Amino acid sequence: MPLTDWLFALLVIVVWGINFIAIKFGLVDFPPLLLGALRFMAVVFPAIFFIKRPNISFKLLLVYGLTISFGQFAFLFTSLAVGMPAGLASLLLQVQAFFTVLLAALVQHEKIRPHNLLAIAISLLGLFIINTNASAGPPIPLLGLVFIFLAAFSWSTGNIVIKQAKNVNMLSLVVWGGTIPIIPFLLCSWIFEGGDLMVASLQSATFTGIAAIMYLAYGATLVGYVLWGRLLSKHPVGLIAPLTLLVPVIGLLSATWILNEQLSVLQWLGGAVVMLGLIVNIFGPRLRKLITSH
Protein backbone atom coordinates (compact mmCIF):
# COMPACT_ATOMS: atom_id res chain seq x y z
CA MET A 1 0.00 0.00 0.00
CA PRO A 2 1.46 3.43 -0.94
CA LEU A 3 2.69 5.73 1.83
CA THR A 4 -0.08 8.26 1.09
CA ASP A 5 -2.75 5.60 1.71
CA TRP A 6 -1.09 4.56 4.99
CA LEU A 7 -1.20 8.22 6.02
CA PHE A 8 -4.88 8.45 5.05
CA ALA A 9 -5.59 5.31 7.10
CA LEU A 10 -3.71 6.79 10.07
CA LEU A 11 -5.70 10.03 9.72
CA VAL A 12 -9.01 8.15 9.81
CA ILE A 13 -7.94 6.11 12.84
CA VAL A 14 -6.94 9.26 14.74
CA VAL A 15 -10.10 11.15 13.68
CA TRP A 16 -12.35 8.26 14.76
CA GLY A 17 -10.43 7.73 17.99
CA ILE A 18 -10.73 11.38 19.03
CA ASN A 19 -14.41 11.30 18.05
CA PHE A 20 -15.29 10.15 21.59
CA ILE A 21 -13.55 13.19 23.08
CA ALA A 22 -15.55 15.47 20.76
CA ILE A 23 -18.77 13.82 21.96
CA LYS A 24 -17.84 14.52 25.59
CA PHE A 25 -17.19 18.19 24.74
CA GLY A 26 -20.47 18.43 22.82
CA LEU A 27 -22.38 16.99 25.78
CA VAL A 28 -21.24 19.91 27.92
CA ASP A 29 -23.42 22.24 25.82
CA PHE A 30 -26.17 19.94 24.55
CA PRO A 31 -28.22 17.02 25.92
CA PRO A 32 -27.36 13.76 24.08
CA LEU A 33 -30.42 13.39 21.86
CA LEU A 34 -30.34 17.01 20.73
CA LEU A 35 -26.61 16.62 20.03
CA GLY A 36 -27.48 13.67 17.79
CA ALA A 37 -30.03 15.73 15.86
CA LEU A 38 -27.57 18.61 15.37
CA ARG A 39 -24.83 16.22 14.23
CA PHE A 40 -26.97 14.74 11.46
CA MET A 41 -28.37 18.10 10.40
CA ALA A 42 -24.77 19.18 9.79
CA VAL A 43 -24.03 15.91 7.95
CA VAL A 44 -27.03 16.21 5.66
CA PHE A 45 -27.10 19.94 4.85
CA PRO A 46 -25.89 21.13 2.41
CA ALA A 47 -24.26 17.82 1.26
CA ILE A 48 -27.59 16.28 0.23
CA PHE A 49 -27.96 18.86 -2.56
CA PHE A 50 -24.71 17.71 -4.18
CA ILE A 51 -24.70 13.95 -3.57
CA LYS A 52 -26.96 11.52 -5.42
CA ARG A 53 -29.26 9.19 -3.51
CA PRO A 54 -27.71 5.72 -2.99
CA ASN A 55 -28.89 3.01 -5.33
CA ILE A 56 -30.75 0.97 -2.71
CA SER A 57 -34.39 0.52 -1.77
CA PHE A 58 -36.04 2.99 0.60
CA LYS A 59 -36.63 0.10 3.03
CA LEU A 60 -32.88 -0.59 3.33
CA LEU A 61 -32.14 3.13 3.61
CA LEU A 62 -34.74 3.46 6.37
CA VAL A 63 -33.37 0.52 8.36
CA TYR A 64 -29.81 1.79 7.95
CA GLY A 65 -30.81 5.27 9.13
CA LEU A 66 -32.71 3.92 12.16
CA THR A 67 -29.92 1.54 13.21
CA ILE A 68 -26.47 2.93 12.46
CA SER A 69 -27.47 6.59 12.34
CA PHE A 70 -30.16 6.83 15.03
CA GLY A 71 -29.86 3.79 17.30
CA GLN A 72 -26.09 3.69 17.48
CA PHE A 73 -25.58 7.37 18.26
CA ALA A 74 -28.65 7.83 20.47
CA PHE A 75 -27.37 5.07 22.76
CA LEU A 76 -23.68 6.05 22.44
CA PHE A 77 -24.29 9.72 23.25
CA THR A 78 -26.61 8.82 26.13
CA SER A 79 -24.09 6.33 27.50
CA LEU A 80 -21.41 9.01 27.61
CA ALA A 81 -23.91 11.49 29.08
CA VAL A 82 -24.70 9.20 32.03
CA GLY A 83 -21.01 8.82 32.88
CA MET A 84 -19.47 6.17 30.65
CA PRO A 85 -15.74 6.98 30.30
CA ALA A 86 -14.90 8.02 26.72
CA GLY A 87 -11.87 5.74 26.47
CA LEU A 88 -13.71 2.60 27.53
CA ALA A 89 -16.66 3.54 25.31
CA SER A 90 -14.34 3.60 22.28
CA LEU A 91 -13.22 0.07 23.14
CA LEU A 92 -16.53 -1.51 24.19
CA LEU A 93 -18.33 -0.18 21.12
CA GLN A 94 -16.12 -2.53 19.09
CA VAL A 95 -18.08 -5.53 20.37
CA GLN A 96 -20.29 -4.71 17.40
CA ALA A 97 -17.96 -7.10 15.54
CA PHE A 98 -19.32 -10.00 17.59
CA PHE A 99 -22.93 -8.90 17.27
CA THR A 100 -22.38 -8.67 13.49
CA VAL A 101 -21.10 -12.27 13.39
CA LEU A 102 -24.11 -13.51 15.37
CA LEU A 103 -26.64 -11.52 13.31
CA ALA A 104 -25.04 -12.65 10.04
CA ALA A 105 -25.47 -16.24 11.20
CA LEU A 106 -29.09 -15.63 12.18
CA VAL A 107 -30.19 -13.50 9.22
CA GLN A 108 -27.90 -14.57 6.39
CA HIS A 109 -27.11 -18.09 7.60
CA GLU A 110 -23.37 -17.48 7.63
CA LYS A 111 -21.36 -20.00 9.62
CA ILE A 112 -19.96 -19.10 13.03
CA ARG A 113 -16.37 -20.32 13.08
CA PRO A 114 -14.60 -21.74 16.14
CA HIS A 115 -12.33 -18.69 16.32
CA ASN A 116 -15.44 -16.45 16.50
CA LEU A 117 -16.66 -18.34 19.57
CA LEU A 118 -13.19 -18.23 21.14
CA ALA A 119 -12.99 -14.47 20.47
CA ILE A 120 -16.40 -13.88 22.08
CA ALA A 121 -15.39 -15.93 25.14
CA ILE A 122 -12.13 -13.99 25.52
CA SER A 123 -13.90 -10.63 25.25
CA LEU A 124 -16.57 -11.67 27.76
CA LEU A 125 -13.74 -12.47 30.17
CA GLY A 126 -12.35 -8.98 29.51
CA LEU A 127 -15.75 -7.40 30.23
CA PHE A 128 -15.97 -9.38 33.47
CA ILE A 129 -12.55 -8.06 34.51
CA ILE A 130 -13.57 -4.48 33.67
CA ASN A 131 -16.72 -4.91 35.76
CA THR A 132 -14.74 -5.98 38.83
CA ASN A 133 -13.66 -2.29 38.77
CA ALA A 134 -10.93 -1.26 41.18
CA SER A 135 -11.77 1.87 43.20
CA ALA A 136 -8.84 3.74 41.60
CA GLY A 137 -10.54 3.75 38.18
CA PRO A 138 -13.43 5.89 36.96
CA PRO A 139 -16.91 4.61 37.89
CA ILE A 140 -18.66 2.63 35.18
CA PRO A 141 -22.44 3.10 35.48
CA LEU A 142 -24.52 0.02 34.72
CA LEU A 143 -26.86 2.12 32.56
CA GLY A 144 -23.83 3.36 30.61
CA LEU A 145 -22.78 -0.24 29.91
CA VAL A 146 -26.29 -1.19 28.81
CA PHE A 147 -26.47 1.79 26.44
CA ILE A 148 -23.00 1.15 24.95
CA PHE A 149 -23.96 -2.45 24.16
CA LEU A 150 -27.24 -1.28 22.62
CA ALA A 151 -25.20 1.16 20.51
CA ALA A 152 -22.94 -1.70 19.41
CA PHE A 153 -25.98 -3.85 18.56
CA SER A 154 -27.48 -1.00 16.51
CA TRP A 155 -24.20 -0.62 14.62
CA SER A 156 -24.06 -4.36 13.89
CA THR A 157 -27.65 -4.32 12.60
CA GLY A 158 -26.68 -1.53 10.22
CA ASN A 159 -23.69 -3.64 9.10
CA ILE A 160 -26.11 -6.37 7.96
CA VAL A 161 -27.99 -3.73 5.93
CA ILE A 162 -24.72 -2.69 4.26
CA LYS A 163 -23.95 -6.33 3.43
CA GLN A 164 -27.38 -6.67 1.82
CA ALA A 165 -27.02 -3.38 -0.09
CA LYS A 166 -23.75 -4.56 -1.71
CA ASN A 167 -21.24 -2.18 -3.31
CA VAL A 168 -23.21 0.88 -2.21
CA ASN A 169 -21.50 4.28 -2.31
CA MET A 170 -20.72 4.82 1.38
CA LEU A 171 -20.63 8.63 1.23
CA SER A 172 -24.04 8.65 -0.46
CA LEU A 173 -25.39 6.17 2.08
CA VAL A 174 -24.06 8.17 5.05
CA VAL A 175 -25.50 11.48 3.81
CA TRP A 176 -28.91 10.19 2.73
CA GLY A 177 -29.09 7.78 5.67
CA GLY A 178 -28.51 10.84 7.84
CA THR A 179 -31.89 12.26 6.80
CA ILE A 180 -33.70 9.43 8.60
CA PRO A 181 -32.67 10.05 12.24
CA ILE A 182 -33.15 13.84 12.40
CA ILE A 183 -36.89 13.78 13.19
CA PRO A 184 -36.63 10.81 15.63
CA PHE A 185 -33.76 12.59 17.42
CA LEU A 186 -35.70 15.86 17.71
CA LEU A 187 -38.89 14.09 18.79
CA CYS A 188 -37.10 11.99 21.44
CA SER A 189 -35.19 15.04 22.64
CA TRP A 190 -38.46 16.95 23.07
CA ILE A 191 -40.08 14.00 24.92
CA PHE A 192 -37.17 12.91 27.15
CA GLU A 193 -35.07 16.08 27.48
CA GLY A 194 -37.78 18.70 27.25
CA GLY A 195 -38.41 21.65 24.96
CA ASP A 196 -37.10 24.14 27.52
CA LEU A 197 -33.71 22.41 27.74
CA MET A 198 -33.50 22.18 23.94
CA VAL A 199 -34.08 25.92 23.55
CA ALA A 200 -31.81 26.84 26.48
CA SER A 201 -28.92 24.71 25.17
CA LEU A 202 -29.18 26.24 21.69
CA GLN A 203 -29.27 29.76 23.10
CA SER A 204 -26.27 29.22 25.39
CA ALA A 205 -24.17 27.17 22.94
CA THR A 206 -20.46 27.96 23.09
CA PHE A 207 -17.79 27.85 20.42
CA THR A 208 -16.57 24.54 21.89
CA GLY A 209 -20.01 22.96 21.57
CA ILE A 210 -20.44 24.11 17.96
CA ALA A 211 -16.90 23.00 17.11
CA ALA A 212 -17.72 19.56 18.55
CA ILE A 213 -20.77 19.28 16.24
CA MET A 214 -18.67 20.30 13.24
CA TYR A 215 -16.03 17.73 14.14
CA LEU A 216 -18.60 14.96 14.58
CA ALA A 217 -20.34 15.81 11.29
CA TYR A 218 -17.51 16.72 8.95
CA GLY A 219 -14.46 15.08 10.51
CA ALA A 220 -15.64 11.81 11.99
CA THR A 221 -18.54 11.25 9.57
CA LEU A 222 -17.88 12.73 6.12
CA VAL A 223 -14.06 12.83 5.96
CA GLY A 224 -13.72 9.57 7.87
CA TYR A 225 -16.14 7.60 5.70
CA VAL A 226 -14.92 9.08 2.40
CA LEU A 227 -11.29 8.19 3.10
CA TRP A 228 -12.19 4.80 4.54
CA GLY A 229 -14.38 3.97 1.54
CA ARG A 230 -11.54 5.00 -0.78
CA LEU A 231 -9.11 2.70 1.03
CA LEU A 232 -11.53 -0.23 0.97
CA SER A 233 -12.12 0.24 -2.76
CA LYS A 234 -8.37 0.25 -3.55
CA HIS A 235 -7.02 -2.42 -1.19
CA PRO A 236 -8.04 -5.86 0.18
CA VAL A 237 -10.51 -5.74 3.05
CA GLY A 238 -8.20 -8.05 5.00
CA LEU A 239 -5.53 -5.34 4.97
CA ILE A 240 -7.76 -2.37 5.81
CA ALA A 241 -10.41 -3.70 8.22
CA PRO A 242 -7.99 -4.78 11.00
CA LEU A 243 -6.74 -1.19 11.25
CA THR A 244 -9.96 -0.32 13.11
CA LEU A 245 -8.42 -2.11 16.09
CA LEU A 246 -6.28 1.00 16.53
CA VAL A 247 -9.34 3.24 17.02
CA PRO A 248 -9.94 2.25 20.67
CA VAL A 249 -6.19 2.57 21.31
CA ILE A 250 -6.39 6.22 20.21
CA GLY A 251 -9.65 6.61 22.14
CA LEU A 252 -8.15 5.30 25.37
CA LEU A 253 -4.93 7.32 25.08
CA SER A 254 -6.65 10.57 24.06
CA ALA A 255 -9.16 10.21 26.91
CA THR A 256 -6.24 9.84 29.31
CA TRP A 257 -4.35 12.85 27.92
CA ILE A 258 -7.23 15.24 27.14
CA LEU A 259 -9.95 14.30 29.65
CA ASN A 260 -7.58 13.00 32.32
CA GLU A 261 -9.51 9.74 32.58
CA GLN A 262 -7.40 7.51 34.83
CA LEU A 263 -8.23 3.82 34.45
CA SER A 264 -7.44 1.33 37.17
CA VAL A 265 -4.99 -1.53 36.56
CA LEU A 266 -7.92 -3.96 36.35
CA GLN A 267 -9.71 -1.76 33.80
CA TRP A 268 -6.58 -1.60 31.63
CA LEU A 269 -6.19 -5.38 31.96
CA GLY A 270 -9.83 -5.97 31.05
CA GLY A 271 -9.50 -3.63 28.09
CA ALA A 272 -6.43 -5.53 26.90
CA VAL A 273 -8.33 -8.84 27.14
CA VAL A 274 -11.26 -7.41 25.14
CA MET A 275 -8.74 -6.19 22.54
CA LEU A 276 -7.23 -9.69 22.41
CA GLY A 277 -10.69 -11.07 21.69
CA LEU A 278 -11.12 -8.60 18.82
CA ILE A 279 -7.72 -9.59 17.42
CA VAL A 280 -8.62 -13.29 17.57
CA ASN A 281 -11.93 -12.52 15.81
CA ILE A 282 -10.14 -10.84 12.89
CA PHE A 283 -6.92 -12.82 12.65
CA GLY A 284 -8.19 -16.22 13.89
CA PRO A 285 -8.06 -18.05 10.54
CA ARG A 286 -4.54 -16.77 9.83
CA LEU A 287 -3.31 -17.72 13.31
CA ARG A 288 -4.80 -21.20 12.97
CA LYS A 289 -3.20 -21.65 9.56
CA LEU A 290 0.12 -20.43 10.95
CA ILE A 291 -0.05 -22.88 13.88
CA THR A 292 -1.09 -25.89 11.76
CA SER A 293 1.63 -25.17 9.19
CA HIS A 294 4.22 -25.76 11.91
N, C-alpha and C positions, 0 to 999 in steps of 0.2 A: 504494500500500500504506500503511495507517495507520501512524502513528509507533510505536504499541505493537508492531506486527508487525515493524517494522524493529529495534526494541530486542530482541525475542525472537530474531530472526535473528542479531543481533550477539552475544547471550548464547550461543547454540549454537556459533557460530564460535569464540568465546573458550574455551568449555568444551572443545570438541573439540581446539582447538589446544594447550591446556595438558595435555590427556590424556597426551601423550607424556612430559611432565615427571613426572606422577603415576606412570607406569609405571616410570620410572627410580628414583623414590623407593621404590616397592614392591619393586623388584628388590634393594634393599639388604637387606631382611629375608627375602625369599622367593626360591627358585629360580623360573625363568620358568614352568615347566609347573604347578607348585603354585600360583603366583600366578594363572594362568588359571583353575584349578579354583575357587579362593576367590572370584574375581571373579564367576563365573557362579552359584556358590551364593548369593551376595548378591543377584544379579539375580533369581534364581528364587524364593527364599524371603524373605518370605512372599507375594510378589506373585502367585504362581501360584494361590493360594487365592481371589483376588479377581478374576482376569482370565480370561475365557472362552478356550477353545482356539480358535486361528485356523481359519477355515473353508477349510482346504486338506487335501489328502491327507497321510497319514502319510509317504509316500515323499518328497514335497516338503519336509515339515518336517524329515525326517531329513537330506536333502541340504543344506538350508539350515543346519542345526545343525552339520554336519560341515565345511562350507566357511567360511561367514562367522563362525560362532561358535568353532569349534575350529581349523580350518586357519589362518584369518587371524591369530588372536591367539596361537596356539602359535608360529608363525613370527615374528610381530612381536615378541613378548616375548623370544624366544630371540635374535633379531637384536640387540635392545638389550642383552641380557645379555652377548653376545660382543663388545660394544664399538661398535656402530653409534651414531653421534651422534643424539640425540633430534631435533634440528632437521632434519637431513637425512632422517631416517626419516619425519617428518611430510610432507615433500615427495615423496620417492620412492614412498611408499605410494600416491600419487595416480596412478601409472601404471596403477592398476587400471582407469582410464577407457579406456585403449587395449586392455587385455586384454578388457574388456567388449565393445568394438566388434568385436574379432576373434572372440570366442566367439559373439556374436550373429550374425555372418556365417556361422559354421560350423554352429551349432546351429539357429538360427531363420531362416537364409537371408536375413538383412538385408544390404542393399548397403553396401559400404565406399565412402565418398565420397572424392573427391580430397583434400579438406581433412583427412580422417582420416589418410591416408597422409603428407601434408605434416607434420601435427602429430606423428606418430610419428617421422618423420625428424628433426625439430627436437629432440624430446626425447632421441632417441638421441645426437645431437650433444652435448646438455647432459650426458648421462651420461658420455660420453667425456671431456668437459672436467673433470667432477668426478673421474674416475678418474686424470687426470694428476696430481692431488693435490700441491699445493705443500707443502713441509715445514713451513710455518707453521701449516697447518690440522690439525685432529684426524685421527688415523689412521682409515682406513675399511677394516675387515677384509673380505676377500673373502667369507668365510662370512656376515658380516653383510649384505652386498649380496645374496647368494644367498637368504638367508632373507627379506629385505624384499620381494624380487620374488615369492617363493613366497607370502608373505602377500597381496600385491597380486593374484596370480592366484586365490587362494582367495576373496578379496573379490569379484572379478569373476564367479567361478563362482556365488557366492551371489546376485549381481545378476541373473543369468539365471533363477535360481529365482524371484526376486521378480517378474520380468517374466512368468513363466509362471503365477504364483499370481494375479496381477491383483487390484487393489483390495483387497488383504488389509490388515487392521488391523495397522499396524506394531508398536504396543506389544504386542499379543497375540503377534505373530510373534517379537518379540525375547525376551519372557519364556518362551514355550513352547519356542522354538528353543534357549533357554539350558539346557533340561534335557538336551539331547543331548550336549553336550561335557563335562559334569561327570565322568562315568565315564572317558571316554578321557583326559582331562587327568590324573586321579588315577592311572590305570593307567600312563600314559607317565611321569609324575613318579616313580612307584615304580620303574619299570624303568630310566630314564635318570638320575634324580637320586638315587635311593636312599631307602629307608624311614627310615634314620637322619637324613638331612638334612631330610626332610619333618617328622619329629617335632621335631628340634632347632630348625628355623625357626619352627614354631608355638609352641614353648615360649619362645623368646626374642624373639617379635614385639614391636615397639615401637609406640607411639602413631602414629608417622609411617607405619609399614607398614600398620597397620589403617586409618588415615585414607586412604591411597592406595587401598586396596581399596574403601572406601566411595565415594570419588570416582569410581573406574572404573565401579562398579556403578550408583550412583544418579545421579551427575552426568553422566558421559559417555554412559552407556547409556540409562537410563530417562528422565531429564529431556531429554537431547539428542534422543532419538528421538521422544518425545512432542511436543515443540515443533516439531521439524522436520516430523513428519507433519502437524501442525496447519497449518503454513505451506503445505505442498504441497497440502493439501486446499482451502485458501482462495484460492490464487494460482496463476498459470500456472507450470508447471515451468521454462519458459525464464527466468523472473524469479528463481526461488529457487535452482535447481541451480547456476548460476555462482557463487553466494556461497561455495560450498565451496572455491573457489580461495583464499579468504582464510585457510583453516585452516592450510596450511603456512606462511603469512606469520606467523601468531601462533605457530606451533610453532617456527619459526626464531628469532624475536625473543625468545620466552620462554626458549628454551634458552640464548640468549646472555646474557640478564639473570639468570636463576635458576641455571643450571648452569655459567655462565661458559664455554660452548662457543665458542671463537674459530675461525671458519672462515677459510680462506685466501682471497685475492682470486680465485683460480681456482675454488674451491669455490662462492663467492658467484656468480661469473659462470656456472658450470655450472648452479647452481640457478635463476638467472634465465632461462637458455635452456630448461630443462625447463618452467618456469612459462609461458614463451612458447608452447611446444608445447601445453600444457594449454589455454591461452587460444584458440589456433587451433582446437583440437579442439571447443571449445564454441561459439565465435563465428564459425567459418569460413564457414558459409552467409550470415550477416549481412554479414561483411566482403566476401565475394564480390559480394553483391547491391549493397552500397554502392559498390564499385569499378566494377561494370558500369553502374550508374545514372549515373555521371559520364563 
